[in-house]
Amino acid sequence: MQWLKNEFGLGQQDDLPGYPRYSLTSQGYLRISPVTEEDAQDYQCQVGGGENGRAIMSRKAKISILYPPGTPAILATDNSGKISVSEGSSAFLECQVDGAKPAATLSWTTGDVNAAPLKIDSKKSRTLKDDKTQTFKTISSVQFHVDRSMQNKTIVCTAENVASKEPTTTSVQLDVLTKPKVSLGLNTGAGVVREGDSVVVQCIIDANPPPYGISWRKNGIVMTGETSPRLILENIDSSFNNGVVSCEARNSLGSETASTTLKLLLLQRLL
C-alpha cells in the first residue's frame, strides 16, 4: 500500500524518504505535519494487486489549506491611533484584514467590556479574493453618532475565521471635538458678599480643543485685560450689587457664556 500525491507515488516506507513532513501510521494513514501551502493537492491511496489482480485506487481526496486572518487595520487614523470627530456628527470607520481563507468576519465593539454596546447606525461589509494566493480580504465599515461622553472611547475591530486559534484585533481612540461648555464657581458659595470684600470667580470650561479666547463682562460691558479663567474682584463696591458677571469661552467649534448675579450686603453708612 502506498499514497499518491497528484498521482505520484510517495513510497511504502513508514518515514517516506524525501518527504520529511510526511509519514505513515501503523493503520496506514498518511500524516502531514506541519501542513504548508504546497500540501494543497489531490491524494489517493493505492493497494498493489496480486498475481491475479490489478492495483486498487481510492477516490481522490483534496486538501484545502485554511489561513487565519492577519492583524486588521483601521483606516484614516493618525500616528497617535486617534481619529478626530466633532460632537453631534457621525463617525465613519473602516477596518480591513487580508490573508484569510476562508474570508474573515469583522466585528466592532468598545474597548470597555463593562460599557454599553456600540450603537451602530449602519454597517457594510465586502470581500475581495486574491487570485494569486487564493486568500480573501474583508473590509467592514461602520457609522455611528458621536456625543461628548465618547471622548477617549476606544473602538475595537476584531477579525476571525474557522482557522483562528484566537481573534486578532486593532483599535482606535475617539478624539471628540466639542465647543465650550461653561459654568461659574464663586468662593462665596451662594453669591452673597459684603461690601469691601474680595470675590474670586472661576470660569469652569469643558472644551476640546481648549479655548483660545476667554472674556469677562460686568453688566454686559467687557472687562478690559481680563482673559484668565480666574477673575479676582477686590474691594467690591456698591456698583456690583445685583451686578451680572459673565464669562465667555471660545474655540474653533463655537462659544458659550455663563453668568452669575452678585448680591451685596451693603455697609450701613452714617448720615
C-alpha positions as CSV (number, residue, x, y, z in Angstrom):
1,M,0.0,0.0,0.0
2,Q,1.2,3.5,-0.7
3,W,-0.2,7.0,-1.0
4,L,-0.1,9.1,-4.2
5,K,0.1,12.9,-4.3
6,N,-1.2,14.2,-7.6
7,E,-0.9,10.6,-8.9
8,F,2.8,10.4,-7.9
9,G,3.7,7.6,-5.5
10,L,5.2,8.7,-2.2
11,G,6.6,5.2,-1.3
12,Q,5.8,2.4,1.0
13,Q,8.2,3.0,3.9
14,D,6.9,4.4,7.2
15,D,9.1,7.5,7.1
16,L,8.6,8.2,3.4
17,P,12.2,9.3,2.4
18,G,12.3,12.6,0.5
19,Y,9.2,13.9,2.4
20,P,10.3,14.8,5.9
21,R,6.9,16.1,6.9
22,Y,5.1,13.0,5.7
23,S,4.9,9.6,7.4
24,L,2.7,6.5,7.5
25,T,0.9,5.4,10.7
26,S,0.6,1.7,11.7
27,Q,-3.0,1.9,10.5
28,G,-2.0,3.1,7.0
29,Y,-3.0,6.8,7.5
30,L,-0.9,9.5,5.9
31,R,0.3,12.0,8.4
32,I,1.4,15.5,7.3
33,S,2.9,17.8,9.9
34,P,3.2,20.7,9.8
35,V,0.9,21.4,6.9
36,T,2.0,24.1,4.4
37,E,0.5,25.6,1.2
38,E,2.3,23.1,-1.0
39,D,0.2,20.3,0.6
40,A,-2.9,21.6,-1.1
41,Q,-3.1,18.8,-3.6
42,D,-5.0,15.6,-4.6
43,Y,-4.3,12.4,-2.6
44,Q,-5.1,8.8,-3.3
45,C,-4.5,5.5,-1.6
46,Q,-3.2,2.6,-3.7
47,V,-3.2,-1.0,-2.8
48,G,-1.0,-3.1,-5.0
49,G,-2.5,-6.0,-6.9
50,G,-1.5,-9.7,-6.6
51,E,-0.7,-12.1,-9.4
52,N,-4.3,-12.3,-10.5
53,G,-5.5,-8.7,-10.0
54,R,-4.7,-5.1,-10.6
55,A,-3.9,-2.4,-8.1
56,I,-6.9,-0.7,-6.5
57,M,-7.1,3.1,-6.3
58,S,-9.2,5.1,-3.9
59,R,-11.1,8.1,-4.9
60,K,-9.2,11.4,-4.8
61,A,-9.2,13.5,-1.7
62,K,-8.2,17.1,-1.9
63,I,-6.6,19.0,0.9
64,S,-7.6,22.7,1.2
65,I,-5.4,24.8,3.4
66,L,-7.1,27.3,5.7
67,Y,-5.4,30.5,6.9
68,P,-6.3,32.6,9.9
69,P,-6.6,36.4,9.2
70,G,-3.7,38.7,9.7
71,T,-3.9,41.7,12.0
72,P,-6.7,44.0,11.0
73,A,-6.1,47.7,10.4
74,I,-8.5,50.7,10.9
75,L,-8.0,53.2,8.1
76,A,-7.9,57.0,8.3
77,T,-6.3,57.2,11.8
78,D,-3.3,59.4,12.6
79,N,0.0,58.3,14.0
80,S,-1.3,58.5,17.6
81,G,-4.0,55.9,16.9
82,K,-6.8,58.5,17.3
83,I,-9.5,59.9,15.0
84,S,-11.0,63.3,15.5
85,V,-14.8,63.7,15.2
86,S,-17.0,66.7,16.1
87,E,-19.7,66.1,18.7
88,G,-23.1,65.7,17.3
89,S,-21.8,64.3,14.0
90,S,-21.4,60.8,12.7
91,A,-18.1,58.9,12.8
92,F,-17.2,56.7,9.8
93,L,-14.7,53.9,10.4
94,E,-13.3,51.3,8.0
95,C,-11.5,48.2,9.0
96,Q,-9.8,45.7,6.7
97,V,-7.9,42.4,7.1
98,D,-6.4,40.2,4.4
99,G,-4.6,36.8,4.1
100,A,-7.6,34.8,5.4
101,K,-9.0,31.6,4.0
102,P,-12.0,31.4,4.3
103,A,-12.8,35.1,4.4
104,A,-12.7,36.6,7.9
105,T,-15.6,38.0,9.8
106,L,-15.1,41.5,11.2
107,S,-16.9,42.8,14.3
108,W,-16.9,46.1,16.2
109,T,-17.0,46.7,19.9
110,T,-15.9,49.2,22.5
111,G,-12.7,48.6,24.5
112,D,-14.5,48.7,27.8
113,V,-16.2,45.3,28.4
114,N,-18.4,46.9,31.1
115,A,-19.6,49.7,28.7
116,A,-22.8,49.7,26.8
117,P,-22.5,48.1,23.3
118,L,-21.6,50.4,20.5
119,K,-24.8,51.7,18.8
120,I,-24.1,51.3,15.1
121,D,-26.3,53.3,12.7
122,S,-25.1,51.4,9.6
123,K,-22.7,48.7,8.8
124,K,-21.4,47.4,5.5
125,S,-19.0,44.6,4.6
126,R,-17.4,43.3,1.4
127,T,-15.0,40.6,0.5
128,L,-12.3,40.5,-2.2
129,K,-10.4,37.4,-3.4
130,D,-6.7,37.4,-4.3
131,D,-6.4,35.1,-7.3
132,K,-2.7,34.6,-6.8
133,T,-2.8,33.5,-3.1
134,Q,-6.4,32.3,-3.1
135,T,-6.9,34.2,0.1
136,F,-9.5,36.8,1.0
137,K,-9.6,40.4,2.1
138,T,-12.5,41.6,4.2
139,I,-13.5,45.2,4.6
140,S,-16.0,46.4,7.1
141,S,-17.3,50.0,7.5
142,V,-19.5,51.3,10.3
143,Q,-21.2,54.7,11.0
144,F,-22.3,55.8,14.5
145,H,-23.4,59.0,16.3
146,V,-20.8,60.7,18.4
147,D,-21.5,62.7,21.6
148,R,-19.4,64.5,24.2
149,S,-19.4,61.4,26.5
150,M,-17.5,59.4,24.0
151,Q,-14.3,61.4,24.4
152,N,-11.3,59.0,24.5
153,K,-13.6,56.0,24.0
154,T,-11.7,53.0,22.4
155,I,-13.3,51.3,19.3
156,V,-12.1,47.8,18.6
157,C,-12.2,45.9,15.3
158,T,-11.9,42.1,15.7
159,A,-11.1,39.6,12.9
160,E,-11.6,35.8,13.0
161,N,-12.5,32.8,10.9
162,V,-12.6,29.0,11.4
163,A,-8.8,28.8,11.2
164,S,-8.3,31.3,14.0
165,K,-6.7,30.0,17.2
166,E,-7.7,33.3,18.7
167,P,-9.2,36.5,17.2
168,T,-6.9,39.3,16.1
169,T,-7.7,42.9,17.0
170,T,-6.9,46.5,16.4
171,S,-8.3,49.6,18.0
172,V,-8.7,53.4,17.6
173,Q,-9.4,56.1,20.2
174,L,-12.0,58.8,19.6
175,D,-11.0,62.4,20.0
176,V,-14.3,64.2,20.2
177,L,-14.1,67.8,19.3
178,T,-16.5,69.9,21.4
179,K,-17.5,73.6,21.7
180,P,-17.0,75.1,25.1
181,K,-19.4,74.2,27.9
182,V,-19.1,76.9,30.6
183,S,-20.1,77.2,34.3
184,L,-19.1,79.6,37.0
185,G,-17.9,79.0,40.6
186,L,-17.6,81.6,43.3
187,N,-15.6,81.4,46.5
188,T,-18.6,82.9,48.3
189,G,-20.8,79.9,47.6
190,A,-24.2,81.4,47.3
191,G,-23.0,84.6,45.6
192,V,-23.7,86.9,48.6
193,V,-20.8,89.1,49.6
194,R,-20.1,92.0,51.9
195,E,-19.3,95.4,50.5
196,G,-15.5,95.8,50.6
197,D,-14.8,92.1,50.4
198,S,-12.9,90.3,47.6
199,V,-14.5,87.7,45.3
200,V,-12.9,85.1,43.2
201,V,-15.0,83.9,40.2
202,Q,-13.8,80.8,38.4
203,C,-14.8,80.1,34.8
204,I,-15.1,76.4,34.5
205,I,-14.7,75.3,30.9
206,D,-15.0,71.9,29.2
207,A,-13.9,72.2,25.6
208,N,-11.9,70.3,23.0
209,P,-9.7,71.8,21.7
210,P,-9.1,74.1,24.7
211,P,-10.5,77.6,24.4
212,Y,-8.3,80.1,22.5
213,G,-10.2,83.1,24.0
214,I,-11.8,84.0,27.3
215,S,-13.5,87.3,28.1
216,W,-15.3,88.7,31.2
217,R,-18.2,91.1,31.3
218,K,-19.8,93.2,34.0
219,N,-23.4,94.0,33.2
220,G,-22.7,93.3,29.5
221,I,-19.6,95.5,29.3
222,V,-16.2,93.9,28.6
223,M,-13.8,94.0,31.5
224,T,-10.6,95.0,29.6
225,G,-7.5,92.9,30.3
226,E,-9.3,90.1,32.0
227,T,-8.6,86.9,29.9
228,S,-7.8,84.4,32.6
229,P,-10.3,81.7,33.6
230,R,-9.9,83.1,37.2
231,L,-11.3,86.6,37.9
232,I,-10.4,88.3,41.1
233,L,-12.7,91.2,42.2
234,E,-11.1,93.2,45.0
235,N,-12.8,95.6,47.4
236,I,-16.3,95.1,46.0
237,D,-18.3,98.3,45.9
238,S,-21.9,99.1,45.6
239,S,-21.8,99.1,41.8
240,F,-21.6,95.3,41.9
241,N,-24.9,95.0,43.9
242,N,-27.2,92.8,41.7
243,G,-24.5,93.1,39.0
244,V,-24.2,90.4,36.4
245,V,-20.7,88.9,35.9
246,S,-20.3,86.7,32.9
247,C,-17.6,84.6,31.3
248,E,-17.4,83.7,27.6
249,A,-15.1,81.0,26.2
250,R,-14.5,80.4,22.5
251,N,-12.8,77.7,20.4
252,S,-12.9,76.7,16.7
253,L,-16.3,75.0,17.2
254,G,-18.2,77.8,18.9
255,S,-18.6,79.7,22.1
256,E,-20.7,79.7,25.3
257,T,-21.3,82.2,28.1
258,A,-22.2,81.6,31.7
259,S,-23.4,84.4,34.1
260,T,-24.0,84.9,37.8
261,T,-25.5,87.7,39.8
262,L,-23.7,89.1,42.8
263,K,-25.8,90.2,45.9
264,L,-24.1,92.6,48.3
265,L,-24.6,93.1,51.9
266,L,-24.1,96.9,51.9
267,L,-22.5,98.7,54.8
268,Q,-24.8,100.9,56.8
269,R,-23.5,104.5,56.4
270,L,-23.9,107.3,58.9
271,L,-25.6,110.4,57.7
